[in-house]
């Protein structure tokens, strides 16, 4: 699964881990996050994330 990085603060969303504190279970792809989901570190929108090159 592809990881995504916030272009503002560098937070990485890893779908293998999910965000259990936000009720997002492991295995949830970035594309399946709600459209109004925001970065848990800095509060920007999904639009400010890009695929992380491994």
N, CA, C and O atoms as a printed pandas DataFrame, in Angstrom:
     atom_number atom_name residue_name chain_id  residue_number  x_coord  y_coord  z_coord
0              1         N          UNK        A               1    0.841   -1.192    0.000
1              2        CA          UNK        A               1    0.000    0.000    0.000
2              3         C          UNK        A               1    0.882    1.250    0.000
3              4         O          UNK        A               1    1.933    1.289    0.641
4              5         N          UNK        A               2    0.442    2.242   -0.713
5              6        CA          UNK        A               2    1.196    3.483   -0.865
6              7         C          UNK        A               2    1.038    4.368    0.357
7              8         O          UNK        A               2   -0.067    4.569    0.859
8              9         N          UNK        A               3    2.167    4.896    0.830
9             10        CA          UNK        A               3    2.136    5.861    1.918
10            11         C          UNK        A               3    2.041    7.265    1.323
11            12         O          UNK        A               3    2.454    7.498    0.187
12            13         N          UNK        A               4    1.494    8.190    2.101
13            14        CA          UNK        A               4    1.321    9.571    1.661
14            15         C          UNK        A               4    1.942   10.505    2.685
15            16         O          UNK        A               4    1.908   10.243    3.887
16            17         N          UNK        A               5    2.516   11.610    2.186
17            18        CA          UNK        A               5    3.189   12.565    3.065
18            19         C          UNK        A               5    2.540   13.946    2.942
19            20         O          UNK        A               5    2.169   14.389    1.855
20            21         N          UNK        A               6    2.418   14.603    4.084
21            22        CA          UNK        A               6    1.883   15.969    4.129
22            23         C          UNK        A               6    2.963   16.925    3.632
23            24         O          UNK        A               6    4.090   16.912    4.128
24            25         N          UNK        A               7    2.612   17.753    2.652
25            26        CA          UNK        A               7    3.583   18.690    2.083
26            27         C          UNK        A               7    3.875   19.862    3.020
27            28         O          UNK        A               7    4.831   20.605    2.800
28            29         N          UNK        A               8    3.067   20.032    4.051
29            30        CA          UNK        A               8    3.260   21.147    4.975
30            31         C          UNK        A               8    4.152   20.749    6.156
31            32         O          UNK        A               8    5.129   21.437    6.453
32            33         N          UNK        A               9    3.822   19.645    6.827
33            34        CA          UNK        A               9    4.551   19.300    8.057
34            35         C          UNK        A               9    5.366   18.006    7.974
35            36         O          UNK        A               9    6.168   17.727    8.865
36            37         N          UNK        A              10    5.168   17.209    6.908
37            38        CA          UNK        A              10    5.942   15.982    6.764
38            39         C          UNK        A              10    5.326   14.757    7.408
39            40         O          UNK        A              10    5.937   13.688    7.406
40            41         N          UNK        A              11    4.116   14.889    7.967
41            42        CA          UNK        A              11    3.436   13.732    8.558
42            43         C          UNK        A              11    3.222   12.682    7.467
43            44         O          UNK        A              11    2.821   13.011    6.350
44            45         N          UNK        A              12    3.493   11.416    7.799
45            46        CA          UNK        A              12    3.310   10.327    6.840
46            47         C          UNK        A              12    2.120    9.476    7.261
47            48         O          UNK        A              12    2.058    8.970    8.382
48            49         N          UNK        A              13    1.164    9.330    6.320
49            50        CA          UNK        A              13    0.047    8.411    6.545
50            51         C          UNK        A              13    0.454    7.069    5.968
51            52         O          UNK        A              13    0.711    6.943    4.770
52            53         N          UNK        A              14    0.511    6.063    6.838
53            54        CA          UNK        A              14    0.860    4.701    6.434
54            55         C          UNK        A              14   -0.386    3.843    6.559
55            56         O          UNK        A              14   -0.837    3.576    7.673
56            57         N          UNK        A              15   -0.962    3.397    5.425
57            58        CA          UNK        A              15   -2.190    2.611    5.488
58            59         C          UNK        A              15   -2.022    1.281    6.220
59            60         O          UNK        A              15   -3.000    0.731    6.727
60            61         N          UNK        A              16   -0.821    0.765    6.283
61            62        CA          UNK        A              16   -0.593   -0.483    7.006
62            63         C          UNK        A              16   -0.823   -0.306    8.504
63            64         O          UNK        A              16   -1.164   -1.257    9.206
64            65         N          UNK        A              17   -0.632    0.914    8.980
65            66        CA          UNK        A              17   -0.812    1.229   10.401
66            67         C          UNK        A              17   -2.180    1.851   10.660
67            68         O          UNK        A              17   -2.792    1.602   11.699
68            69         N          UNK        A              18   -2.666    2.668    9.707
69            70        CA          UNK        A              18   -3.911    3.398    9.918
70            71         C          UNK        A              18   -3.702    4.478   10.972
71            72         O          UNK        A              18   -2.574    4.881   11.256
72            73         N          UNK        A              19   -4.801    4.934   11.543
73            74        CA          UNK        A              19   -4.749    5.918   12.634
74            75         C          UNK        A              19   -5.740    5.479   13.701
75            76         O          UNK        A              19   -6.840    6.024   13.795
76            77         N          UNK        A              20   -5.350    4.493   14.505
77            78        CA          UNK        A              20   -6.282    3.948   15.504
78            79         C          UNK        A              20   -6.886    5.002   16.429
79            80         O          UNK        A              20   -8.030    4.856   16.859
80            81         N          UNK        A              21   -6.139    6.058   16.742
81            82        CA          UNK        A              21   -6.662    7.117   17.621
82            83         C          UNK        A              21   -7.798    7.887   16.962
83            84         O          UNK        A              21   -8.577    8.550   17.646
84            85         N          UNK        A              22   -7.900    7.804   15.623
85            86        CA          UNK        A              22   -8.964    8.484   14.880
86            87         C          UNK        A              22   -9.968    7.482   14.316
87            88         O          UNK        A              22  -10.737    7.805   13.411
88            89         N          UNK        A              23   -9.956    6.273   14.854
89            90        CA          UNK        A              23  -10.864    5.207   14.410
90            91         C          UNK        A              23  -10.675    4.844   12.940
91            92         O          UNK        A              23  -11.631    4.471   12.261
92            93         N          UNK        A              24   -9.448    4.954   12.455
93            94        CA          UNK        A              24   -9.107    4.525   11.093
94            95         C          UNK        A              24   -8.255    3.268   11.240
95            96         O          UNK        A              24   -7.088    3.349   11.625
96            97         N          UNK        A              25   -8.840    2.095   10.932
97            98        CA          UNK        A              25   -8.143    0.835   11.186
98            99         C          UNK        A              25   -6.986    0.591   10.221
99           100         O          UNK        A              25   -6.966    1.141    9.120
100          101         N          UNK        A              26   -6.021   -0.236   10.633
101          102        CA          UNK        A              26   -4.946   -0.644    9.724
102          103         C          UNK        A              26   -5.541   -1.237    8.454
103          104         O          UNK        A              26   -6.571   -1.910    8.492
104          105         N          UNK        A              27   -4.884   -0.980    7.339
105          106        CA          UNK        A              27   -5.352   -1.486    6.056
106          107         C          UNK        A              27   -6.242   -0.513    5.298
107          108         O          UNK        A              27   -6.703   -0.829    4.201
108          109         N          UNK        A              28   -6.496    0.680    5.870
109          110        CA          UNK        A              28   -7.341    1.671    5.204
110          111         C          UNK        A              28   -6.504    2.476    4.215
111          112         O          UNK        A              28   -5.618    3.224    4.626
112          113         N          UNK        A              29   -6.776    2.331    2.899
113          114        CA          UNK        A              29   -6.013    3.107    1.919
114          115         C          UNK        A              29   -6.299    4.601    2.043
115          116         O          UNK        A              29   -7.385    5.001    2.462
116          117         N          UNK        A              30   -5.322    5.412    1.678
117          118        CA          UNK        A              30   -5.475    6.872    1.735
118          119         C          UNK        A              30   -6.712    7.326    0.986
119          120         O          UNK        A              30   -7.427    8.219    1.440
120          121         N          UNK        A              31   -6.966    6.707   -0.172
121          122        CA          UNK        A              31   -8.107    7.087   -0.995
122          123         C          UNK        A              31   -9.438    6.862   -0.281
123          124         O          UNK        A              31  -10.440    7.486   -0.631
124          125         N          UNK        A              32   -9.458    5.977    0.713
125          126        CA          UNK        A              32  -10.690    5.673    1.442
126          127         C          UNK        A              32  -10.921    6.583    2.640
127          128         O          UNK        A              32  -11.974    6.511    3.275
128          129         N          UNK        A              33   -9.953    7.438    2.958
129          130        CA          UNK        A              33  -10.162    8.388    4.049
130          131         C          UNK        A              33  -11.252    9.369    3.632
131          132         O          UNK        A              33  -11.364    9.684    2.447
132          133         N          UNK        A              34  -12.058    9.861    4.571
133          134        CA          UNK        A              34  -13.124   10.809    4.213
134          135         C          UNK        A              34  -12.555   12.046    3.511
135          136         O          UNK        A              34  -11.422   12.449    3.776
136          137         N          UNK        A              35  -13.337   12.640    2.623
137          138        CA          UNK        A              35  -12.889   13.829    1.895
138          139         C          UNK        A              35  -12.574   14.988    2.830
139          140         O          UNK        A              35  -11.756   15.846    2.499
140          141         N          UNK        A              36  -13.215   15.022    3.994
141          142        CA          UNK        A              36  -12.972   16.122    4.926
142          143         C          UNK        A              36  -11.901   15.786    5.969
143          144         O          UNK        A              36  -11.713   16.528    6.933
144          145         N          UNK        A              37  -11.203   14.667    5.772
145          146        CA          UNK        A              37  -10.118   14.272    6.687
146          147         C          UNK        A              37   -9.016   15.320    6.623
147          148         O          UNK        A              37   -8.719   15.853    5.554
148          149         N          UNK        A              38   -8.409   15.614    7.773
149          150        CA          UNK        A              38   -7.312   16.579    7.829
150          151         C          UNK        A              38   -6.091   15.939    8.480
151          152         O          UNK        A              38   -6.197   14.955    9.212
152          153         N          UNK        A              39   -4.945   16.513    8.198
153          154        CA          UNK        A              39   -3.693   16.036    8.780
154          155         C          UNK        A              39   -3.775   16.142   10.300
155          156         O          UNK        A              39   -4.087   17.208   10.830
156          157         N          UNK        A              40   -3.497   15.045   11.003
157          158        CA          UNK        A              40   -3.584   15.092   12.470
158          159         C          UNK        A              40   -2.488   15.938   13.124
159          160         O          UNK        A              40   -2.581   16.271   14.306
160          161         N          UNK        A              41   -1.462   16.280   12.364
161          162        CA          UNK        A              41   -0.369   17.079   12.925
162          163         C          UNK        A              41   -0.559   18.579   12.708
163          164         O          UNK        A              41   -0.320   19.374   13.617
164          165         N          UNK        A              42   -0.994   18.975   11.491
165          166        CA          UNK        A              42   -1.056   20.417   11.207
166          167         C          UNK        A              42   -2.410   20.909   10.715
167          168         O          UNK        A              42   -2.619   22.118   10.611
168          169         N          UNK        A              43   -3.346   19.991   10.405
169          170        CA          UNK        A              43   -4.706   20.392   10.077
170          171         C          UNK        A              43   -4.989   20.730    8.624
171          172         O          UNK        A              43   -6.072   21.229    8.320
172          173         N          UNK        A              44   -4.042   20.474    7.701
173          174        CA          UNK        A              44   -4.329   20.746    6.298
174          175         C          UNK        A              44   -5.152   19.606    5.698
175          176         O          UNK        A              44   -5.286   18.544    6.307
176          177         N          UNK        A              45   -5.699   19.828    4.510
177          178        CA          UNK        A              45   -6.600   18.856    3.885
178          179         C          UNK        A              45   -5.847   17.741    3.164
179          180         O          UNK        A              45   -4.628   17.789    2.998
180          181         N          UNK        A              46   -6.620   16.730    2.738
181          182        CA          UNK        A              46   -6.057   15.615    1.965
182          183         C          UNK        A              46   -5.348   16.101    0.709
183          184         O          UNK        A              46   -4.393   15.473    0.252
184          185         N          UNK        A              47   -5.808   17.214    0.149
185          186        CA          UNK        A              47   -5.225   17.744   -1.083
186          187         C          UNK        A              47   -3.762   18.130   -0.910
187          188         O          UNK        A              47   -3.025   18.229   -1.891
188          189         N          UNK        A              48   -3.340   18.350    0.332
189          190        CA          UNK        A              48   -1.962   18.736    0.605
190          191         C          UNK        A              48   -1.032   17.551    0.828
191          192         O          UNK        A              48    0.108   17.723    1.257
192          193         N          UNK        A              49   -1.521   16.346    0.534
193          194        CA          UNK        A              49   -0.708   15.139    0.654
194          195         C          UNK        A              49   -0.319   14.641   -0.740
195          196         O          UNK        A              49   -1.049   14.827   -1.714
196          197         N          UNK        A              50    0.838   14.011   -0.803
197          198        CA          UNK        A              50    1.268   13.404   -2.056
198          199         C          UNK        A              50    1.858   12.030   -1.764
199          200         O          UNK        A              50    2.232   11.725   -0.632
200          201         N          UNK        A              51    1.933   11.207   -2.807
201          202        CA          UNK        A              51    2.488    9.864   -2.642
202          203         C          UNK        A              51    3.928    9.972   -2.191
203          204         O          UNK        A              51    4.683   10.819   -2.667
204          205         N          UNK        A              52    4.297    9.105   -1.267
205          206        CA          UNK        A              52    5.654    9.077   -0.746
206          207         C          UNK        A              52    6.461    8.073   -1.557
207          208         O          UNK        A              52    6.109    6.897   -1.647
208          209         N          UNK        A              53    7.530    8.549   -2.135
209          210        CA          UNK        A              53    8.422    7.668   -2.897
210          211         C          UNK        A              53    9.253    6.845   -1.925
211          212         O          UNK        A              53    9.901    7.390   -1.032
212          213         N          UNK        A              54    9.230    5.540   -2.102
213          214        CA          UNK        A              54   10.015    4.669   -1.208
214          215         C          UNK        A              54   11.433    4.511   -1.687
215          216         O          UNK        A              54   12.225    3.814   -1.053
